[in-house]
Amino acid sequence: MLVFSNRRFHAEKASLHAGKDQERMVYEGDISDSEWNALDGILESEGFRSLKVPAEYVPLAVRGAHFFTISVRREKEFQNMEFTSDNGRKPYDAEVKPLLRWWKSVRSKQMAVSEAPTDSRCELDNSRGVFSY
């Protein structure tokens, strides 16, 4: 999900098999005032702003793989975080879980399917093959 400063979002949900899209749905819409305020509170909290997540070494096989990336535009740069598994995220849970709960709440609402094109920023990084077990 991409969230823009004009309170619009672009979300994609894909079904993958062997690293290839089997189906990809695009959703677009507006973030409500209450959702926006909640998101702003999470992203601007001192704990979240101060997070510095080092890039992980990604082995060829990952137990319990659960990849996701968070990128927040800051004044002059981006605050980037990449996690490969729930275990790798655990040290940061206090700061990251509120954002994941917010995302789950917004995502659980009925979103209208859009005819908008896909956005490359929503694609998985396929530059490295990983076996999940």
C-alpha positions as CSV (number, residue, x, y, z in Angstrom):
1,M,0.0,0.0,0.0
2,L,1.2,3.4,-0.9
3,V,-0.1,6.4,1.0
4,F,0.4,9.9,-0.4
5,S,0.4,13.3,1.3
6,N,-2.8,14.2,-0.4
7,R,-4.5,11.4,1.7
8,R,-5.0,9.1,-1.3
9,F,-3.8,5.5,-1.3
10,H,-2.9,3.0,-4.0
11,A,-3.0,-0.7,-2.8
12,E,-2.3,-3.9,-4.6
13,K,-3.1,-7.5,-3.7
14,A,-1.4,-10.2,-5.6
15,S,-1.6,-14.0,-5.7
16,L,1.9,-15.4,-6.6
17,H,3.0,-18.8,-7.6
18,A,6.7,-19.5,-8.3
19,G,7.4,-15.8,-8.0
20,K,5.0,-14.8,-10.8
21,D,1.7,-13.0,-10.5
22,Q,-1.3,-15.2,-11.0
23,E,-3.7,-12.4,-10.2
24,R,-3.2,-8.8,-9.1
25,M,-5.9,-6.4,-8.0
26,V,-5.5,-2.7,-7.7
27,Y,-7.4,-0.5,-5.2
28,E,-7.4,3.3,-4.9
29,G,-9.2,5.7,-2.6
30,D,-9.0,8.3,0.1
31,I,-7.8,7.9,3.7
32,S,-10.4,9.3,6.2
33,D,-9.4,12.1,8.6
34,S,-9.4,9.7,11.5
35,E,-7.3,7.1,9.6
36,W,-4.9,9.9,8.5
37,N,-4.5,11.2,12.0
38,A,-3.8,7.8,13.4
39,L,-1.2,7.1,10.7
40,D,0.4,10.5,11.3
41,G,0.6,9.8,15.0
42,I,2.3,6.5,14.4
43,L,4.8,7.7,11.8
44,E,5.7,10.9,13.7
45,S,6.1,9.3,17.1
46,E,9.6,9.6,18.5
47,G,10.1,5.8,18.7
48,F,9.2,5.2,15.0
49,R,11.1,8.2,13.7
50,S,14.3,7.1,15.5
51,L,14.1,3.5,14.1
52,K,17.3,2.5,12.3
53,V,16.9,-1.0,10.9
54,P,20.1,-2.3,9.4
55,A,19.8,-4.1,6.1
56,E,19.6,-7.9,6.7
57,Y,21.7,-10.5,5.0
58,V,19.1,-12.6,3.2
59,P,20.2,-16.3,3.0
60,L,18.9,-18.6,0.2
61,A,16.5,-20.3,2.6
62,V,14.5,-18.4,5.2
63,R,12.4,-20.1,7.9
64,G,9.0,-18.5,8.2
65,A,9.6,-16.0,5.4
66,H,7.4,-12.9,5.7
67,F,8.8,-10.2,3.6
68,F,7.7,-6.6,3.8
69,T,9.2,-3.2,3.3
70,I,8.3,0.1,5.0
71,S,9.5,3.4,3.5
72,V,8.5,6.8,4.9
73,R,9.4,10.0,3.2
74,R,11.2,12.3,5.7
75,E,12.3,15.9,5.2
76,K,15.3,15.2,2.9
77,E,15.4,11.4,2.6
78,F,13.5,8.2,3.2
79,Q,13.4,6.1,6.3
80,N,13.6,2.6,4.9
81,M,13.1,-0.7,6.7
82,E,13.0,-4.2,5.3
83,F,12.1,-7.3,7.2
84,T,12.4,-10.9,6.0
85,S,10.6,-12.7,8.8
86,D,8.5,-12.1,11.9
87,N,11.6,-13.1,14.0
88,G,13.7,-10.4,12.3
89,R,11.0,-7.8,13.1
90,K,10.7,-8.7,16.8
91,P,13.3,-6.2,18.1
92,Y,11.3,-3.4,16.5
93,D,7.7,-4.7,17.3
94,A,6.9,-1.9,19.8
95,E,7.3,0.7,17.1
96,V,6.2,-1.3,14.0
97,K,3.2,-3.1,15.2
98,P,1.0,0.0,15.5
99,L,1.6,0.6,11.8
100,L,0.8,-3.0,10.9
101,R,-2.4,-2.8,12.9
102,W,-3.3,0.5,11.2
103,W,-2.6,-1.1,7.8
104,K,-4.7,-4.2,8.6
105,S,-7.6,-1.9,9.8
106,V,-7.6,0.1,6.6
107,R,-7.1,-3.0,4.4
108,S,-10.0,-4.8,6.0
109,K,-12.5,-2.2,4.8
110,Q,-14.3,-2.8,1.6
111,M,-12.1,-1.1,-1.0
112,A,-13.3,-0.6,-4.5
113,V,-11.3,-2.3,-7.3
114,S,-9.7,0.3,-9.5
115,E,-8.8,0.1,-13.2
116,A,-5.6,2.1,-12.4
117,P,-2.4,0.5,-13.6
118,T,-0.1,-1.3,-11.2
119,D,2.7,0.6,-9.6
120,S,6.2,-0.8,-9.6
121,R,6.7,0.3,-6.0
122,C,4.2,-2.4,-5.0
123,E,6.1,-5.2,-6.7
124,L,8.2,-7.7,-4.7
125,D,11.9,-7.6,-5.2
126,N,12.7,-10.6,-7.3
127,S,16.4,-9.9,-7.6
128,R,17.2,-12.7,-5.1
129,G,15.6,-16.1,-5.1
130,V,14.7,-17.3,-1.6
131,F,13.4,-20.6,-0.5
132,S,10.9,-20.4,2.4
133,Y,10.5,-23.4,4.7
